[in-house]
Amino acid sequence: MSRPENSGGQGYETTHRPDSPERGTAAPSAVRTAMPVLKPVLIAALLMALVVMFLTTLAVGSVSIPVEDVVRVLLGHDAARPSWTRIILDFRLPQAITAILAGAGLGVAGLLMQTFFRNPLADPFVLGVSSGASLGVALVVLAVGGVTTSFLAGLGLMGDLALAVAASAGAAVVLMIVLFAARRIASGMSLLVLGLLFGYLTSAAVSLLLYFSIPERIQAYITWTFGSFTGVTWGQLVILGPMIAGGLFAAFLLGKPLNALLLGESYAFSMGINLMRARFAILTTTAVLAGTITAFCGPIGFIGIAVPHLCRSLFNTADHHQLTPLTMLVGALVALIAAFAASVPGSNIVLPLNAVTSLIGAPVVIWVLLRRQNIKESFSS
Amino acid sequence: MTDPLIHLHDVSAGYFQGRRPPLVVVQPFSVTLDAGKLVCVIGPNGAGKSTLLRTIAGMQNPVGGRVDLRGRDIHRMSAAERARQLSVVLTQRTEIGLFTGYALVAMGRQPYTSWHGHLSEQDHAVIRESLAQVGALPLAGRPINAMSDGERQKIMIARALAQEPDLMILDEPTAFLDLPRRVEVMLLLRGLARRTGRTVLLSTHDLDLALRNADHLWLIDDRGTVTAGLPEDLVLQGAFETAFASANVEFDLESGAFKTNGMGKRPIVLQGEGIASVWTRRALEREGYAVVDQAPDDIPHVTLSPDAEHPWTLVVSGESHGTDSIGALMDALGGMSASPFPTKRHVQDGIDRRDG
């Protein structure tokens, strides 16, 4: 070993040789402020908004429940009316938690992909994971089962779980193929094209299935593609929760290689990043997050691509140690707002979640983009 | 330490292509380098400069031989270990918005920080020192995308420096810069090598800068043969003519620069002194004239008399033209190019392909 395992030692002293002319010209405190500083007020406001949205989602719906009762139920007491307790615990709470998990997960998965591919248009689904999930669901809904509609009727009850299993299997198969390809393909760009081609392949297969299917089944499939947080039960949250939490934690640990990758794979490698391992970790994390969420909630678009941009723009940072947790926060908030809007408060209508995320989100992001034109600058060309 | 800092043993660089034999771009060569040297790799386009640098940087495996840094094979180190001894500045233009100069230089501390990248006091000290070494402290708080190419390059060099490497490898660090910035970066790198005792290995197309500043030159010719040595030795050995051999350019031993072939074939006499004379001479040489002091009368004469109304006087075969600019002088000369001497010899020498 030519140099001790240190972060100082010989090299440090070399740079502090007394003959170095500029030495001491740095006013340390002045230069230190050059590290990006987060905006604590903005973060606090977003956290507040998250709490308020969370409580609102629990309080407002086809039946309005006073916020005091919501808080009482959350603290383990009974609400003024027993039905309220049930509505909150059995329906609205799992939905709200699902929205938070899915929003955070999709946002972070999008962030990983945008950084990994150094492409502002990348989203959680560029790997083709959601296409795999779609194909799995399409196979179950459109092809499997008898011609009778009893299977479809069953979909409402235990069918959700069947869909989740099918979607997970589809996502897992694509993940395997992508990881296998990643070992052989040198450039990230080829992987991007590969994911795109998977998308075309699967949507072609789904089209064929749709073409030969009966209207009721097509309807069931299309409903799945609308996306929804409402179908997730406590039983499913037991699976969804840990998977997403694990994915988010992994993404948080990946901050260092992700930052290095902002400079490109060659630089990352020269800074000591094990490219193969980093690539495997990033792809797996993304696929687990995107695959799980798609399996339980359907293919929810927009959050994954827009939230990372929103965070970069709001906080003016590209540092993943900051950006990853911020994306979780903003993603969760956006998903809660979308779910709330989709439920159309005060009515029994539930709008397609995918339509709502885009309808509300796109103008917001366009507005942010126009106001602060720093999105494209955070990417290398 | 008796070992040299860097030791290349019969290193050849190129590309592996599956089952077929590897494509060798740079032929095997051996060389040793001590600490604190500035080494320039020069050669024509496509000679394999980048391939060689990538090989020495451990980014691709050598086709043959081995690269030792402090006696240890670079290609057997882990990426993390190598990153503490060797850093690179790549030729690509860095576009990374939302990063300040300081934050980008801080990335160079990655090989030393833990998983969450927390920077210790000492890391901050190294970052500041790296910025100071390249004279980029004023850039610390500026976003990268608000910097000029020269400023970005300084920041990238500071980032490489923050890795505290024994060896810094830079692929064409002057490529995007204008001439003053090129000189500045080259002087900066030479100063860094001297002051910090790190060895700097760079590729460049700036022959003149390399000749003036490098402690060692590695000259790669278009067959991939490397000639290594002191710049002056390589010039005297005629290595430059060999490496850059081409029909249209030749290496001028006196000026240490390349000249377009066909220069100085048609004699002309230039009489006069001072700045005007220097630039008149340049224009004449560009047009293919050889400026001589003495010549028979049938050779054109240009006389400079700075204070006259027509400072340039051209005399050809007893005919005299006064002109008020070099441009007009060239036009006057051009008008006489039908005269017997230039064109014929020109074609015979196979020089000016436009004529042939």
Boltz contact constraints between the chains, C-beta under 6 A:
constraints:
  - contact:
      token1: [A, 2]
      token2: [B, 70]
      max_distance: 6.0
  - contact:
      token1: [A, 7]
      token2: [B, 112]
      max_distance: 6.0
  - contact:
      token1: [A, 8]
      token2: [B, 122]
      max_distance: 6.0
  - contact:
      token1: [A, 11]
      token2: [B, 164]
      max_distance: 6.0
  - contact:
      token1: [A, 14]
      token2: [B, 196]
      max_distance: 6.0
  - contact:
      token1: [A, 14]
      token2: [B, 197]
      max_distance: 6.0
  - contact:
      token1: [A, 15]
      token2: [B, 129]
      max_distance: 6.0
  - contact:
      token1: [A, 20]
      token2: [B, 195]
      max_distance: 6.0
  - contact:
      token1: [A, 22]
      token2: [B, 132]
      max_distance: 6.0
  - contact:
      token1: [A, 25]
      token2: [B, 132]
      max_distance: 6.0
  - contact:
      token1: [A, 26]
      token2: [B, 128]
      max_distance: 6.0
  - contact:
      token1: [A, 26]
      token2: [B, 132]
      max_distance: 6.0
  - contact:
      token1: [A, 26]
      token2: [B, 137]
      max_distance: 6.0
  - contact:
      token1: [A, 31]
      token2: [B, 128]
      max_distance: 6.0
  - contact:
      token1: [A, 31]
      token2: [B, 140]
      max_distance: 6.0
  - contact:
      token1: [A, 34]
      token2: [B, 100]
      max_distance: 6.0
  - contact:
      token1: [A, 34]
      token2: [B, 102]
      max_distance: 6.0
  - contact:
      token1: [A, 34]
      token2: [B, 140]
      max_distance: 6.0
  - contact:
      token1: [A, 34]
      token2: [B, 141]
      max_distance: 6.0
  - contact:
      token1: [A, 35]
      token2: [B, 102]
      max_distance: 6.0
  - contact:
      token1: [A, 256]
      token2: [B, 115]
      max_distance: 6.0
  - contact:
      token1: [A, 256]
      token2: [B, 117]
      max_distance: 6.0
  - contact:
      token1: [A, 260]
      token2: [B, 110]
      max_distance: 6.0
  - contact:
      token1: [A, 262]
      token2: [B, 96]
      max_distance: 6.0
  - contact:
      token1: [A, 266]
      token2: [B, 90]
      max_distance: 6.0
  - contact:
      token1: [A, 270]
      token2: [B, 88]
      max_distance: 6.0
  - contact:
      token1: [A, 271]
      token2: [B, 83]
      max_distance: 6.0
  - contact:
      token1: [A, 271]
      token2: [B, 110]
      max_distance: 6.0
  - contact:
      token1: [A, 272]
      token2: [B, 79]
      max_distance: 6.0
  - contact:
      token1: [A, 272]
      token2: [B, 80]
      max_distance: 6.0
  - contact:
      token1: [A, 272]
      token2: [B, 83]
      max_distance: 6.0
  - contact:
      token1: [A, 272]
      token2: [B, 111]
      max_distance: 6.0
  - contact:
      token1: [A, 274]
      token2: [B, 79]
      max_distance: 6.0
  - contact:
      token1: [A, 316]
      token2: [B, 98]
      max_distance: 6.0
  - contact:
      token1: [A, 317]
      token2: [B, 98]
      max_distance: 6.0
  - contact:
      token1: [A, 318]
      token2: [B, 98]
      max_distance: 6.0
  - contact:
      token1: [A, 318]
      token2: [B, 99]
      max_distance: 6.0
  - contact:
      token1: [A, 321]
      token2: [B, 117]
      max_distance: 6.0
  - contact:
      token1: [A, 377]
      token2: [B, 97]
      max_distance: 6.0
  - contact:
      token1: [A, 377]
      token2: [B, 145]
      max_distance: 6.0
  - contact:
      token1: [A, 378]
      token2: [B, 97]
      max_distance: 6.0
  - contact:
      token1: [A, 378]
      token2: [B, 98]
      max_distance: 6.0
  - contact:
      token1: [A, 380]
      token2: [B, 95]
      max_distance: 6.0
  - contact:
      token1: [A, 380]
      token2: [B, 96]
      max_distance: 6.0
  - contact:
      token1: [A, 381]
      token2: [B, 95]
      max_distance: 6.0
